[in-house]
Amino acid sequence: MFLDEQVQKLQRRVRNIEQNPRPEFLKCTKLRYQLELERYLHVLEAWKQGKPFAVSDSIDSILQAMGFEAQGYIAWGDRVSNPQKYYDIAINKLGFPDQTCDRTITALGLFLSGEVPIPRLMAARRIPCDPERWSLMAAAKFTGVLFLELARLNNNGDENIRCIADQEAALIEYAEKSVPGIKYDESKLIELMEADQQSLYYLRDTYELRKRVPCPISPQDSFRLMTMPSRYPNPARVVEYSKAYRDEMFERADKGIGGVREEKLRIAWLATGPYGRSTFDLLSKKGVSIPWFHYGRAAHYFGLIRDDLGDEGKYGRKLNPLEEMARFFNTNTWAGPSTDWVDPLIKACRDLKIDAVVDFLQVGCIPTINLKRITAQRLKEELGIPTLDLEGREHFATEAGTINMNKKLEEFIDMCIANKG
Amino acid sequence: MADMEALERELVSLVQGNSPENRRKFALQAKSDGRKVIGLLCTYAPEEVIYAAGMLPWRVTGTWDSNLGKATVYRDMDSCRYCTHALEALLRGQMEFLDGVVDSDWDDDRRRVFDTWVYVSKPAFTATFTAPKSKSEIMERYFCREMAQIISSLEDFSGTRITNDRLWQAVKVYNKTRRLLLRLYELRKRAAPPVTGAEVLGIVTASTVMDKADFNNRLERLLPYIESRVLPHTRAEPRIMVSSDMLDNPRFIEIIEGEGCKVVMDDLDTGSRYFHRLVDENADDPVSAIAHRYCWRPADPVGFNWEEQIQQIIEWARDWRCDGVIELYESFSPARRWRAPFLVRELGRAAIPLTRIARGYDAGGAEQIKTRVGAFLEMLAKTPV
């Protein structure tokens, strides 16, 4: 069963770190795994006790402030060890598409497998990332779970913030009416948002460090996404982890420790991290640092977009908590207009002395695939750096897929290193 | 008799209004009359406000041939073919007359084609808006405000003030189009409809590239003739509804009808979904009235409301007494592919036979479609009534 597997996997990882510490990795990663472990154990216990779960791709904090237990969806799908089992459920048994982003299909298959709780409510934003919200919708429609939508809007501004906040308020009202025991607690939401913001500030501190040569962070650690305290049973401990992460990064930088043995190339990696260790090992072996991993939240997390909790500058007024959530919602640059995605990328590449870019194009990912030419052209024209279009999957059907992908990546790295002289 | 022949020729001419040879003519005519032409990539664009600015709203149709050599530099072959064919037409210089482009955030791919459109052609006027896919008062209020922004941008661009009077005038013209098209669709409820499904698609899409007032005059003149028209099909032919998006080439419907059935209704954003629901002409404020119409028009697969979308198909199938539904989905339409298991389940529960057939945007692959339609019709013939 999925949740038990995760518990066992994380217990194994913690043990491995204790028994075989690897100096190139951050020490605080052990705490991160412990937090993950704690989260899965919490879910198992809540499930056992029959507590109400809710799934969302964007408003976990609001759901938790209402008293729901937060349940993973896409992130859980990412962690399955036998994806074929879940493809069979979603594609072969029910007929969902086989040429879409495989993350969304794995998540759907897992959800319908009975290995995770059936939530009382699912909430999805309309855009960006259509497959993600369709996957959520499909999950809800096929299990009879209450489904609510939240439209992200096209034009960013005060009206937008108000409209999203209105939708959030409507969602709260509906959930309170529909699910017994659910009651929105605004102070809880504020507490969760503040914890998230504190973590974000710690992470943001590391942006300056990433400018250093060599970059003090290993490729594998570069792909670790920020841990949002609001998504864990004990948010205060997650804030502690974020601080430990920042402090350790500074310590490594001060000692001149690089994330790879001899840095030969600095790469920005786009969209989604590679899946599987072989790619990380290849990058390390070749002396490739990843000072910048450009995903939907990166520009905001690292301060390229300054639009933070409590900031009255942008809107000229104090936002209420639901509007603050809307603001956070809007700082995601994923799949929006091309300028939202490429402008901060160009800035990061310039700031961080990036030599080349890998645009990781996951099969079925329209937002990246049909933007690749503009991205590459702008990087070439504005910074003179090359881009590799690297097609990949979360789960290749055979090992040959990963081998071919890594071969293409290796050739690109060799070419860039040679050109760098 | 001579009159009848002239009317038939006039009908054929209207049906072919959006053919590759003709669709540019309307835009070029508008240009020569001193009007600006605004390309629309989304049928949710509130055309009335563009029309009220004295411009011609002109729906972008992609190339109908299969050569996509220019567009595939920017786009993956495995993505929305309407977007790719539309971009191909742009890159081939077939839309040099456009003064601007308006698009929505319909889906991931539509945003990307708009990005590319703006990047490569740098139009003088651009506007985007949130396609109102959630039917709620909140979204309607927001759409109203977005419309106000578009109006303001259009006023700056055109130098024409878009007054309430001008908006109400535009509403009247557009509502007339909708009423005329509804009249046309009502005729399809007859046991022997006087128009084919292919002809109807041709007429509706012609309305998207013509000045609506001209279109209204032409269709109004033709409707009495169409009402009396008799087509040579047999009564035994199954009555079919076609469901799809961005299907603007009547050839697809001809292929289906050529297999021995009557396409009597459609669930198309270039068909019934385009014109159903009127703007309330008695409302106080034209902007709110227009916004209300677009927010509450029949739902599309990209929206959240799968239940409502499918209920609409079921109702239309019953009202037009359809024997079956053909979902002629564009191969790379993720919305329809995600919705498919739900559609299959719900139409099954409603006992409405359904077949799903993939298509491209150009009408290549006709043989595949013929084979599948033939099999479906055979299955319908064996289904006890």
Interface residues (C-beta under 8 A of the other chain):
Chain A: L94 G95 F96 P97 Q99 T100 A124 R126 I127 P128 C129 D130 P131 W134 S135 M137 A138 K141 F142 F147 E149 A151 L153 N154 N155 E159 N160 C163 D166 Q167 A170 A335 G336 P337 S338 G364 I366 P367 I369 N370 L371 R373 I374
Chain B: V73 Y74 R75 D76 D78 S79 C80 C83 S104 D105 D107 D108 D109 R111 R112 V113 D115 T116 Y119 T128 F129 T130 K133 S134 S136 I138 M139 R141 Y142 R145 E146 Q149 V302 F304 W306 F332 P334 A335 R337 W338 R339 A340 P341 F342 V344
